[in-house]
Amino acid sequence: MAKTQDFTTIIKDTMGAFPVDTAAFEDAFKTTTNLSEKLSGVALEAAEKSAEISSKWTKDTLAKLGDYSKAKAEPADYAKAATDFASSSAEVAAENLAAFAEVAKKVQMDTVELLMAAGKDITEDATAAVKKATNDVTAAAKKAGAK
């Protein structure tokens, strides 16, 4: 009966001839986690500013509703109060929407800036990893050819 060949030794020798450097993976992981941390910071800052705008808008609206809901001496005063409330609300809405737009604009600018910087870092890391891998494989091939 034929014996099957033991490939364990062959695989060990092959893997030993082409070592894998995990530093490139570690660098890529660090770059990715740094980018995630910075993007999270941008998102949290935007959420905080948006919450502040919403809170201020709500407080202002409630204060104006307090004035609007007070009893009036003449029926015409109710119409005037409603008109004043509507125009005031429209004005405040425009201001707050502009504030939300500024927050969104800042998030967009910060995100693009971070992604551009991360792209540069990732390209540099990849170039260094490929260069090192090429050198390692070349050295391993020379070593294997010398045997």
N, C-alpha and C positions, 0 to 999 in steps of 0.2 A: 504494500500500500504506500502511496506517495505521501510524504510529509508536506504540510503547508508551511510556507516560508514565514518566519517571524519578522513582521514589518516594524516592530517596535524599535529595534536598533536603527533601522534605516531612517525612520521618521525622526528619532532623537538626533541622529547625526545631521540630517537635513535641516532641522530647526536650529540646531546649534551653529550650523554654518551661516545661517541668515538670522542673526539676532534682531529682536524688535526693541526699539528704544521707546519706552512709554513716555518720555519727556515731552514729545510732540503732542501726545494725547492730553497730558496734564496741562500743557500750555493752552491748548484749544479749550479745554474745560474751564481754565481760569479766565480766559478771554470771554467765553460765553457767560460765565457767572457774573463777571464784572459788568458786561453789557446788560444783563438781566437786572442787576441791582440798580444801575443808572436809569434804565427805562422804567423800573418800578418807582423810583424816586420822582421821575417826571410825571407819571400817572397819579401818584399820591398827592403831589403838589397841586396838580390840576383839579383833582377831586376836592381838595381842601379849599381852594379858591372858589370853585363852583358852589360848594356848600355855603361859603361866606356870602356870595352874591345872592343865592337863593334865600338864605336866612334874612339878609337885609331887605330884600324885596318883599318877603312875607311880612316883616315887621312894619315896613312903610305902608303896605296895603292895609294891614289891620289898623294902623293909626288913622289912616284916611277913612276907613269904614266906620271908625268911632265917630268921627266928625259927621259923616254922612247919615249915621243912624240917630243922631240927636233930633228931638222934636223941634218942629219949625212952627212959627207963628202964622205964616201965610202958605197957602197951597203952592204958590209960585216959587216959594223958597225950596220946596222939595225938588222941583224941576231944575232949579239952579244948582242945588247940591248934587243932583245926579249928573248934570252936565260937567260940573267942576270935577267930580270924582272920575268920570269917564275920560276927560281930557288929561287929568293928572295921571291916571293909570296908564294911558297910552304913552305919555311922556316918559314915565318911569320904566315902562316896558322897553321902550327904545333904548334907554340908557343901559338897562340890565342886559339886553340882548347884545349890545355893543361890548359890554364887559365880558360876557360869555365868549364872544367872537375873539376878543383879545387873548383869553385863556386858551382857546383852541389854536390860535395862531402861534402862541408861545410853545404849546405842546408840539405842534407840527415842526417848528424850527428846531427845538431841542432834540426831537426824535431824529430828524434828518441829520443833524450835526453828530449825534451819537452813532447812527448807522454808518455814516461816512468814516468816522474815526475807527469804528469796529471793523469795517471792511478793509481799511488800511492795515490794521493790526492782524486780522485774519490772513490777509494776503502775505504779509511779512512772515507770520508763523508758518504758513503752508510752504512758502518758498524755502525757508530754513529747514523745515522737516523733509522736503523732497531732496534738497541738496545733501542733507545728512544721510538720508536713506540711500541715495545714489552712491555716496562715498562708502557707506557700510557694505552695500551689495557688491560694489566693485572690489573692495578689499576682501570680502568673503569669497568672491569668485576667483580672485587671484590666489588666495590661500587654498581653495579647493583644487584649483588647477595645478598647484605646485605639489600636491600629494602624489 
